[in-house]
């Protein structure tokens, strides 16, 4: 089961399969071509592909302009830069201010790994309107994602079954079934995407970004990374420290942790977010419909999940809300305080036998739309994580670690512990225990940590600052809730980030916003 806390909510049809085949094999020989000299052909954006999540083409920009899309040609294998190529899908909104005030392109990665930047940037574009006054806003589908040589694993019907399975096995039979399902998923990835799987590491995506920088015409990289995007940004800074212009890391991944430590930290982070949700519900002037005290709220959720393990309830027809789907849906709602009201309503309905809202939240986490079609976010997430992470955990090892995970989170501990076997049968060896982000000689990087972040716990920001090296990382703390800080609309955070990116004003290290 892919680790849900590494997915940022954002099954390919025959069309997408053809697209995947075309992109992964668009490898006419590249021996005589310098990819840094390529010219991008910007056009109005099409509707997102199924691999990107489907839906409508992005709406017009507030000033009447249009989002524009293009495809960057990059080496399939960076060890063979003159070999076969793939296409990296890009999107941009041109700077809204005077041309003589334009700084360059500001490249976004919104996390995952596996999230489509081509669909996410337009969805949140208005949040970055101030930054657009001096930057072209640019994002992309990293390799393996969306339109960029998308990894294909199981089809929609198979994924429905995969996400319905019991991801917290209680006995030998359930454990065998879970491990067999995980192995089948991984085998499908190898069968359908064998050529791409060795080339979706974060180091590959970082090299794509440096090519992107050059083709976009920027001497330095201006970058805004969120969640996994902070890891990608850190790897870029390590590989190309002298190419870093101004960069912001928000919702920071701890670069010092291996996969097990990361999962354990996320168990603690989601438990903290659940604690804060329960306190918020019971502290309001009106009665909390979920319980009289924070502990009562959490106890009732735990009892409800245990009951679902024995007997699921109706979800979104014809699917049942299982314990796994409900846990997944609760985790999704904890990503943002804006979702807490939906979590309250979803739990109320579920306690009465209707799992519709929690199922919809779970579907959002898994990239499933209302038509039953899946984006490739899960396939890409697993593929990138397994290509990056060296560790391969056995079921026996996970069993021994369950007490520690349960201590970290009675609710999410088992779920996150068992997610560690996702890469056990993976076809491609993992690169390292954790990424190297040391970046001596880099320009300052603003590192923003949120004390209430469930998916990337606050402590990771300090670890990132230390790992980047002396004089590089500048820490800013936001005392808030949810995943990330800038999109919280906190004026203090936005002022600090905008001041740095737009004017080069580095806030004092240790600045605290609340």
N, C-alpha and C positions, 0 to 999 in steps of 0.2 A: 504494500500500500504506500503510495507516495506520501511524503511528509506534508500534511496540510498546512502547517505553519510556515512552510517555505513557499507557499503559493500565495500570490496577491490577486484576489478575485477581480478577476477581470471577467479517431472517428472521422475520417475524411470521406467525403463523397468521391464519386468517380472523377469529377472535375478537379478536386483538390489533389487526388492521387496523380492525375496527369500533370498538374502543376508541380507537384513534388518531384516527379520523375524528370520533368523538364529542367527544373532548377538544379537538382543534384547532379544532373548529367549535362548541364549547359556547357560542357567542358570541351568546346572546340579548343584546339591546342593554343596555348597562350605564350608560346616561346618568343614571339617577336613583339609582344605588347607590354608597354609599361603601364600598369594599372593605375599609377598615380596621375597619369595624363588623361584618363578617361573623362568624357564630358557627360554629365547626367542630363537625362531628358525628362524634365519636370512636366507633369500633366495633371489635370484634375483627377482626384482620387476615385477609384472604383469602390463599390460596396465591399466590405470586408469579406474575405474568403471564409469558408467554414472553418478552416484551421485557425483563422484569426478570431473566430467567434460569431461570424455572420452579422446580419443587420444591414442598416442603410449606410450609404456613403456619408461622410461627414458633412454637417451643415455648413453654410457659408459663414465666414468670419464676421465679427461685429462690424468691421469697416467696409463690408461688402466684398472683400477678397475671398479667395477660395483656398482651401487646403490643397497642397500639391504633393504628388507622389512620384517617386523615381526608383530605379533599381541600380544599386552599386554592384559592380562585378568584383568579386574577391576570390582568392585562391581557395579551392576546396581544402587543400593541405598546405598550410603555411610553411612546412618543411620543403615544399616543392612549389615555390611562388610562381614558376613559369609553367605549371601544369594545368590541370582542369580547373574550371571556375564554377562558382555558384553565384546566385543573385541574392543580395541583401536588400530587403524592401525598406525604403525610407519614406518619411512624411515630413513636410515642413509648413510653417506659416511664416511668411516673410515679415521682417521687422516693420512695425507700424509707424515708427518715428522717422524723422528726416534721415536721408541716406548719409549725410555727413556726421551723424551721431551714431551710426551703426557700428557695433563692436565686431560682430562676426556671427557664427552659428553657436547656439547653446544646445548641446546634445543631451537628451534625457534617456535614462533607463529606469523604468518604474518597478523592476523587481521580478520576482518569481523564485528561481529562474523559470522562464517559460512564458512570461507575459508578453503580449504583442504591444510594442510601443506605437505601431501604426494605428491601432484602435484606441489605445489609452490616451495618447496625447490630445486628440480632439475632444475626448470626454471630459478632460480636466483643463483644457486649453485656457478657458477664461480665468482660471486661478493664477495663470502666469502672464496675464495681460500686461502687468507692469514690466516684467522682464522682456516682453516682446517689443517694448518701445525702442530697445537698442540691440536686440538679438533677433535673428531668424530662429524660431523654435523648431528643433529637429528631433525626431525620434526614429526608431527602427525596430524591426523584428530581428532579434539576434539569430544567428545561424541555428537551424533546428526548430525555429519558432515561426508560426504563421505562414507568411509567404516566402520566408528565407530558408529554402531547402528543408521543409518541415519534416520532423520525425513522425513516422506513422507506426503505431503499435496495433492495438485492437480496434475493431469497428464499433459502431454505436451500440449495437445489441450486446456485444461482449462487454463493453464498458458499463452498461447498465447492470449487468450481473456482477462485474468486478466491484462496483461501488456499493452493491447490496450485501456483499459478503461480510462475515463477522471478522473484523480487523483486530479484535482483542480475544483471541482463542483461550478457552477455559479448560480444555482437556485435549487428550492426544488426537482424537478424531478431528476436532476443530482446528488444531494446530496443523495437522497434515493437509487439510483442505486449504487453509490459508497459504501455506507454503507452496502447495501445488498451483494455486491460482496466481501467486506472485511469479512463480517460475514460468507459467504459461504467458503471462503478460510480457515478461522480459524476453522470452523466446519469440513472441510476435514482433517485438521491437527489432530484434536481430534479423528476423526473416524479412521484414518490410523495409528496413532502413540501414542495412548492414554497412553500406558505403559511407553513410554520413556519420554514424555513431562515433568513430574515433576522432572526429574533427569538430566536436561541439563543446570543447572545454572553454572555460572562462578565458584562458590565455588566448585562444583563437578569436573569441569575441573582442578582446582588448586590441588585438592586432587589426581586426576589422575596423575598430573605432579610429585607429591611427591612420589607416588608409582613408577612412571617411573624412577625417580632419583635413588631410591633404587635398582630396578631391573637392571638398567644399571651399578650399582656398584660405584656410586659417593657418597661421604660423604656430599657434598654440591651441590646445584643446580647452574649450569652455564646456563645463560638464555639470549636470545635476543628476546624481544617482540616489535612488530611493530603495531601501531594503536590500535585496540582492544586488541592486545597482551600486551600492556602496562597496561591495566586494569586487564587482567588476571595475569600479573606479580605482580601488586600491591596487588591483592587479595591473591596471593600465599605468598608474603612477610608478609602480615598481619597474615595469618594462621600459617606460618612456618618461622618466622624471623630468627631463629637460623640455618635454613637450607640453607639460601641464601649464595652463594659463590660470584661470580661476575655476575652482571646483568646489561643489557642496555635496556632502554626504548626509543624508537624512534617513532616520530609522536604520541604525548602523548595525551591520553584521559583525560579530566578534571574530576577527580574523585569526585568533590564536587557538580556536577550538576545533577539535576533530568532530566528526559527524555525531558521535555519541554525546560529547559534551554540549554540542549545539542543540540536540534533541532534548537533553535534560534541562538546559537553560530555557528552552521554549516551554517545557512543561511548567516550570516555575513562572514564566512570563504569562502564560494563559491562565494559570491559577490566580495570579495577582489581578489580572483583568477581571476574572470572574468574581473575586473578592470585592473589587471596586464596583462592579455592576450590582452585586447584592447589597452593598452598603448604600449605593445611590438609590436603589429602589425603596429600601426601608427607611431612608432618611427624609423622604418627601413628606409634605404635610398631609397628603391623602394616604390612605392605606395602600401598602404594597400588595398587589393581588397574588404574589408568589410566596409570601410568608411574612411573619411578624418581625423576624430578626434576620440579619445576614446569614447566620448559621442555618436557620430554618429554610431559607431560600435555597442554599446549597444542598442541604440534606434532601429536600424534596426533588431537586434535579437529579441527585445521585440515585434516589429510589426509583424515579421515573426511568432512568437509563437501565438500571438493573431489570426492571419489568420489561423493557423493550427487548432485552437480550433473550428473554423467554418467549415473549409474544409481541411482535411488531404491531403497529397500528396503521390504518390507512394513511398514505401520504398524498402523492399526486398520482391519480389513477393511471395505469394499473399497479403502480409500485407501492410497496409498503415502506413506512418509516421504520428503519431498523435502528438498533443501538448505534451502529457505525454512522449512519446518515444523520442521526440526531446530534451525535457528538460533533460531527463535521459542521453541521449547521450552527451549533452554538459557538464553535470556534470562529466561524466566519463572522458572526454578529459581534464578536468581541474585538474585531479589527478597528472599529470606529464607534465612538460614543453615539454618533448619529444613528447607529443601528440598534441601540439598546432598547428603544421602544418596540422595534420589530421582534426582538428576542423576547421581551415581556409578553407581547401578544401571541407570539408563536408558542411559548411555553404554556400560556393559558389555554390556547386551543388544543394543544397536544395532551394536556392533562384531562381534557374532555373527549379525547379520542380522535382528534383531527390533527394530523401531522403535516398539513399542507405548507405552512409557513416555514417550518424547520426544514422540510424537504427542499423548498425553493432556495433557502439559504445554502444548503448543502450543494445543490445543483450549481449555484453561482461559484462556489469554491472549486468545483470540479470542471467548470467550463461547459456545462450542459445548457442549451437553450430550450425554450418552451416547445420547440418542435422535436425534441429528443435528439438533436445533433450536438456532438461534442466538438469543441475546439481542440487543438493539440496541446493545450497547456500541461496536461498531466504527462503525456508522452515526452514533451520537451523537458519538463521539470525533472523527471526521473533520469532522462538521458544525460542532461548537463550535470546533475548532482553525482551520478555514478561515474561519469568521465572525470570529474574533479576529485572526488573523495576516494582515497586509497583504501580505507577500511572496508572489510567484508565481514559482517557479523553473522554468526550462526544462531539458530533458534535456541540452542542450549545456552549460549552466551546471554541472549536477551532474557531468557527465563531467570538467570542468576541476577540480572540487573533490575528486575521488576520491583523489588522492595525499594530501591533508591528512587525509581521513577514515581512509585506510588506515594512516597514521602514528599516528593516535589509537588505532586498534584494528584489527589485522590480521584479527580474526575478525568484528567487528560493523560495521566501517567502511563497506563497500559497502552493507550492509543499511540502515543509517541514512541514508546519503547519498541513496540512491534513494527513500527514504520522503519526501524533500522535494518530490517532484512530486505528492504527494497532492492539493494544492489548485490545481494549475495550471489545470484546466478547471472550477473551481468556479463555481456560478451566482451566488454572493453575494460582493461585494467584502469583503476583510478590513478590520478596523477600524483597526489600528495595527501598528507594528513590534514593540512590546512594551507590556505593560500599565503604566498609571500607578498606582503604589501609594503615592505621597507622601500622608502623613496628618497634617499638622500639627494639633495639638489633640486627637489621639486619646489614649485611655488607653494605658498600656504594653501591648505585645504581646510575648509570650514566643516567641522564634524558636529552634527546636531543630534543629541540624544534626548529621548522622551522618557521620563521616569515611569510612565504607566504603559509603556509599549508592550503588548503581549507577545509579538512574534520575534522582535529583535530587542531583547531586554536592554535596559538602559546602560548596564555595565559594559556593554560592547563598545560604546562610544569611547570610553577612556582607553579600552584595549586597542582600538583602532588608532587613536592619537599616539599612544606609545609605540605601536608597531610601525606607523608611518615614519617615525624618527624625529629627532630633535629639530625644532624650527619648522616642521611641516604641518602637522595636525593642530588645529585650533578648536578647542571644545566649547560648545554652547549647549546649555541644558534647558530643556523645556519641561516644566512641571505640569504635565497634562495627562490625557488619556488617549488611547487609540494608537494606531500604527503610523508613526511619522509625526512631524511637527508643522511643517510649512502649510500643509493643506488643512490644518486645524483653524486657520484664519487668525491665529494669534498675532497681534500687531507687532509685538516685540520680536518674535521670530522672523516674521516677514521683513521687517525693517532691517534686521541684521543681515539676512540672506540677500535681499535686494541691494543693500548698500555695498556688499562685497562684490556681487556679480556685476552690478552696473557701474560702480564707481571705484572698485578696488579697495574699499575701506574695510580692513580686517577688524572685527570686533575684538575687544579685550578677551584673552583666554580666560575661561571660567565664567563668562557671562551667563546669567540665569534669567530665564523668562518664565512667567507664571500667569 
